[in-house]
Amino acid sequence: MTIRLAFSPDSDDIFMFWALLEGKVDAEGLSFVAERADTETLNARAERSDADVIAVSIAQYARVAKDYLLLPHGMSVGRGYGPVVVAREPRDLASLANARIGVPGLRTTAYMVLRTLLPTFDAVVVPIAPYARAFEALRAGEIDAALLIHEGRLFYEREGTKKVVDLGEAWASATEKLPLPLGGNAIRRGLGPELVEKISRVCRASIRWALEHKSEVAQALLDAETRADVGLDAQSLDRYLAMYANADTLDAPADVRRAIDELFTRGRAAGLVPDGARPDFAP
């Protein structure tokens, strides 16, 4: 049976699935095919339920939970760090009330968290691909600030921009130091309990293998990197994977699960999460 995977071009996503797609772990008789797309495209695809396992923003999972379970592994979690809002000059978050802020998508966790921290701003969707687009829009004055996710949040200083706020820091301050669950992998309920459990087991094995062979996988990712504009090197990749491909990725601990509940509660209060939505985990 062929299982359809869909995940982003970002390093932590391919890190999770690399061992599986390269035949390093037992696929238990299943065949996997993968597609890659940017975060907001994946979030939109999840609404159509057209992939068996799909990387989604945790905020978006609240809207597609009727069709998907959330895998307890494969999450990107920030512990005191996360997406950053940057501007051309130093300023504070309050100064951006009613300003134009470039966001990577209206379904992303980063957007939801920012909206809970700053209820009034004009969201301008700036796709994360190509990588340079947000910085170009900022320099051109198309937006007053930019909300950066994935590798973009590593390189904002290199691009000459100034940090306004780190959402992971702000979230921790507002929630008694809870981690910030940003993204995860969802699995289609329609596959049935037995197949869901098998796929989950195989995907977890892939993550475990990658964590145990991190140097090998990291080198393979660098060799295969096609996003020349990102400028990813061994040092920055290692830093990025340390942030978003770690023990929290192998198995979401209790505080991450509490943080998802808190995110849904705050998102619901902001009108961004449907009533009754709750995280429902696969085995």
N, C-alpha and C positions, 0 to 999 in steps of 0.2 A: 504494500500500500504506500502511496506517495503522500507525504505530509508537506504542506505548503508553509514555508517560513517567510516572514516579511519583517525586515529590520532596517535600521538606518545605516548610512555610511560611516557613522562615528565609531571610533576605535573600541569603545567598551562593548558595543553591540556585536561587532564581528569577533571580538575576543571570546565572547560567550559561546558562539556557535562554531568557531574555527575547528575545534577538535572533531566535532560531529561531522562537519562537511568535508574534512580531510581524512575521514575514516580512522581516526585515532581511538575512538570508543565504539563499543558494541551498539549498533543501532537496533538490535533485537528484531531484525527482519523487516524493519521499516526503511523506506527510501525518503530522503529529504531533498527538496529543491528550495532555493532561496531567491528572494527578490529584495532589492534595497531601494529605499526612498527616504526623503526627508521626513522629519518628525511630524509635521502638520499633515503631510500627505498620508502617512500611516494612520494618524488619528482619524482622518476622514474615511480611510478604507475600513477601519474597524467598525464604523457605523453601517457599512454594507456587509459586514461579516464575510468577507471574501478571502480570508486567509485562515489557516488552521492555528498557527501560532504567530502572533503579531506583537511587535514592540509598540507600546502605547504610553502616552503620558498618564501618570496616575490620576490626574484630574479628569482626563478623558475616560478612563476606565469607569468612573461613576456613571457615565452616560451610555456605556455599552455593556454593562454588567448582565443585562438580560440575555445576551448572546455569548458572553465569555466569562470564564473563570480566570482569576488572577493566579499565575504561577507563584509559588512561594520562593522561587529563586529567579535570578536574572534581573534583579532590581538595581537601579542606579540611585544611590542614597548619598546625601550630603550631610556630614556631621560637623556642623558649625561653618559650613561653606556651601555654596550653590551658585546658581546663575547670578550674574552681576548686572546692575544698571550702570551705564557709563555715560559721560558727557564730554564735551570738548574742553570745558573748564571746570575747576572745582566748584561743587555746589552740594546742597543737601537735598534729601528726598522731598521735604515739604515744599521746596522751591519749584518742584515739577508738577504741582497741582495745576490741572487744566492744560498742561503742556502736551506736546506731541511726542509720544514715546514709541519707538520702533519695537515691535514684539515679534517673536518667531511664529506666532500663531495664537488664535483665540481659544484653542483647545488645550494648550500646553499648561503644565503645572506651574511653570514660571509665571505665565500671565495670571493665573488664578491667585497665586501668592502675592504678586505685586498688587493686584486689584484689592486684596484684603488689607494691604498696608497703605495703599494710596487710592482711595475709592474714586477720585476724580482725576482722570487724565484721558487724553485722546489717543487711543490705541491705533497705531499704523502698522499693518502687517508687513514685515520685511523678511522674506524667506531667508533661511539660514544657508542656502546654497544659491550662488557661490558664497564662500566664506567672507569675502571682502565686502559684500553688499551692504551690510549694516554700517560698517565704518565709512563707506562711500556716502551713504545717505546722511550720516551724521556730519561729515565734513562739508557736504553740499548744503547743509541747512534745511534738508527736507524734514528732519526730525530734530527735536531738542535733546533727546537722550535715546539710548538703545539698551534693550534688555538682551543680554548675551547668554546663550546656553552652549553646551558641548565644548568643543575645543576653542571656540571663540572667547570663552571666559578666561582662558589661559593667557591669551595674547593681547589683551586690551592695552596694556602698558606699552608693548612694542608698537602698537598702532597710534600711540600718542594721545590716548584718551584717559580720562580720570574716573576713578570709581566713585559712584554716588552711594551705592549700597550693595552689599552682598546679601542676597535673599536668604541664604542659609544662616548667616549670622543673625539677621533680623528675625527669622522664624524661630531660631533657638531662644532668643531673648523673649519672644512673645509666648512661648509654649513651655517654659521651664526646661529648656535645653533638649527638646525632642529633636531627633534627626529629621531631615527633610527628604521624604520619598519622592523622587522626581519622575522616574520612568520604570516600567516593568514589562514583563511579557505576559500576554493573555492567551488563553487557549479556548478554542471554540467548544461550547457546551455540547453541540450537536454530534461531536465525535463519540460520545458515550463514555461512561465511567471507566471501563476497562482500558480503552485506548487512551483516554486522557491520562490515566495513571502511568501507562507505559511511556508515552511521549514525555511526560514530566520527568520520569526516571532517567530517560536517555539524555534529556537536556541538562539535567543536574549533573550527570556524569561528564558531559562536555565541559561545563563550567569548572568542575573539580579538576579535570585533566589540565585545563588551561592554567588554573591557579598553581598547580603543581609543576608545570612546565612553562612558567611565565616568560622566561628569557627567550625560549624557542618561539613561542607564539608572538611575542613582541617583535622579534626580528622578521618573522613572516609577514606581520602587518606592515612593517616599514617597507619591506621589499615590494609589497603589493599596493602600497598607497598611491592613489592616482590624483589626489587633490593637491596639486602642486602649489596652489595659492595658500594652503594652510601652513606650509612650512614646518611640518611635524618632523622632529628628530628624535633620537633615542632618549635623550634626557626629558624632553617634554612629553613624549609618549609614556615613559615610566611614571612621570608625575601624574598624568591624566589617569592611567590605569590604577595607580594607588588610590586615587580619589573615588573612582567609580566602578572598579572591578576588584572586589576584595571579599572579605568574609561576609559582609552584608549581601553580596551578590549571590553567594552560595546558598544562603538560607536567611530569610528575613527574620531577625530576632523580634522579641516581644515589643521592644520600644519602637521599632519601625512599623509594626502593625498598629500600635496605638497612634503613631503619627499619621497613618493613613486615615484612621477614624477621625482624628482631629482636623485633618485637611478637609475631609468631607463635611464636617460640622461647620467649619469656617466658610467653606465654599458655598454651602447651603445658605448660610446667613447672608452671603453676598449675592445670592440669586444665581450662582454658577453651578450648582449641583442639584440634580433632581431630588425631590422629596422621596424618602425611602431608599435611596441608593446606599449600598454598603459593600465593603470588600468581601468577596466570596472566594476563598482560596481552594485551588486544586490540591490534590495530595502532593 
